[in-house]
Each structure stands twice: as C-alpha cells, then as structure tokens.
Amino acid sequence: MRPSSFWVILKDSSSFFGRRKGKPLRAHQDELVRDLLPTLRVSGADVAAGAAFAPDLTGERWLEIGFGGGEHLARMAELHPKDRFIGCEVFLNGVAKLLAAVESRQLTNIRLFDEDAARLLADLPGACIDRICILYPDPWPKFRQRKRRFISPENIEKLARVLRPGGELRFATDIDDYAGWALSLMIKSELFDWRGASPDDWSHPWPDWASTRYEIKARAAGRATSYLTFIRRS
Ligand SMILES: C[S@@+](CC[C@H](N)C(=O)[O-])C[C@H]1O[C@@H](n2cnc3c(N)ncnc32)[C@H](O)[C@@H]1O
C-alpha cells in the first residue's frame, strides 16, 4: 500500500467496507472534484424526491453500483445518449476518473451519488430503475468476510424494490465462488429470474459491453468472468 493511501473500514455502514481515497489527486482531478462534481452530485433528498436523473431526458434509467474508474459507465452513457444514468461510487479517485471522462466526452446524461449504495437504494423511489449494473464487486473471498459482499439477502430485497418489473440486473464477477453465491441467493429470493439465453450465456458479456479496469486485471491473471443477467419478477 502506498504511504499516502488512506484506508477507512466503515463499520457503521451496512454495505461499504473499503477505501474512500487512494493516492493524492492530480491538479486537474482536484479541479474536477471541486467544480464539476457538485453539478452532477445528487443527494439522498434529491433521490427521494425523484430527481436522481438528468432532467429533459426520457430514455431508460440505469444505475451502476461501484463503478470504479467509470470505464463502463462512461461508455454506456456515450452509447445510449438518450438514456439516464446514475453512478454510485465512494472511492474518490474513481469518481475523479469518471469526471475526467464526463468532461472530455461531454457527457450530459450522468449523475453521481458518492456515498454508500445501500443508502442510495434506501432513498430511491420504488420501481424507478430499468437496469442495474454491479460489475466486479469486491469479492471478500475469505469465508469470514463473505457477509461484507454487496450481494446479500438484504441488498437483493433493496435492489428488487427499486428495479421495475421486467427490469434487468447485470452482474459480473471473475470470482467463481461469488458467482455461485450470487446465483444461489438471487434464485432463492424468488424476486428475480436468471436469464440464461443459452447454456453458456453466462460466459458472454452483454452486446453493448465495455470492459472495466478490474476485468482487464482478471484477464491478465487468467481468470474468466461470469456474466449473469437477472430479470425482476412482476
Ligand atoms: C473491485 S472494484 C470494481 C470497480 C469497477 N466496477 C470495475 O469493474 O473496474 C469495486 C468498487 O465498488 C466500490 N464499492 C464497494 N462497496 C460500495 C458501496 N457500498 N457503495 C458504493 N460503492 C461501493 C468500491 O469503492 C470499488 O471501487
């Protein structure tokens, strides 16, 4: 770990265990956090009032939880300019990277929630999201750490509440044990159906897929990814 890294293990939060800040931001990243972030940030109150998304757009409403450096979120926003996106990430250095993409690609359809996703899920009105993406969530591989995983019975209920009936949850992980864990909990919840379009459906990404920093790391380490699609039951 770099000496400048700042780790915080948040024991008071229901679903975030990790670091909020890494190495110092570069000067322009600092400017983006100071000037651009406040224009894109939505608070819990905004979210609860139904103002989570960019106004004047009527396309699908996407939520990406734990977007990391924002590679996938920025690409989806670019590919689907009429759709509305809310990205949730607590790691400031990741938020700063996404802000740089928003600026350089002039994206106008992204809003940001830079606090714990469990809080966002609690504040969002019911059935207000068309698609949720959870890509390479922290795997917490040790047995005793599994309760920190974002996919849990409690969070599955929260995800189901905000997703409209027929809406889609995209989940990707390179950790086989997490894929099996997520699949069994989601099926057991009876709130979602797993959409396996073909026997090896889980081994292919979605047609509009954009690779992420963690996917690149996983491939370099020789780990394949499971791409699981769940549909919210009516
Ligand atoms: C392993 S990284 C993956 C990042 C990115 N999705 C990718 O594929 O490159 C997981 C990310 O989820 C974020 N995260 C974890 N728990 C979170 C929570 N409760 N709310 C918001 N973000 C969270 C972490 O800060 C981290 O950036």
The ligand as a Gaussian input file, in Angstrom:
#p B3LYP/6-31G(d) Opt

LIG

0 1
 C      -13.470000      -4.253000      -7.212000
 S      -13.968000      -2.624000      -7.564000
 C      -14.667000      -2.764000      -9.191000
 C      -14.780000      -1.439000      -9.880000
 C      -15.386000      -1.457000     -11.293000
 N      -16.774000      -1.898000     -11.281000
 C      -14.567000      -2.308000     -12.237000
 O      -15.082000      -3.335000     -12.716000
 O      -13.409000      -1.928000     -12.537000
 C      -15.418000      -2.398000      -6.560000
 C      -15.816000      -0.967000      -6.382000
 O      -17.038000      -0.897000      -5.663000
 C      -16.995000       0.218000      -4.790000
 N      -17.934000      -0.069000      -3.688000
 C      -17.883000      -1.107000      -2.833000
 N      -18.916000      -1.071000      -1.975000
 C      -19.642000       0.034000      -2.304000
 C      -20.812000       0.621000      -1.776000
 N      -21.461000       0.068000      -0.732000
 N      -21.288000       1.749000      -2.330000
 C      -20.641000       2.316000      -3.396000
 N      -19.517000       1.806000      -3.943000
 C      -19.025000       0.678000      -3.399000
 C      -15.542000       0.276000      -4.334000
 O      -15.183000       1.571000      -3.876000
 C      -14.810000      -0.124000      -5.603000
 O      -14.438000       0.980000      -6.385000

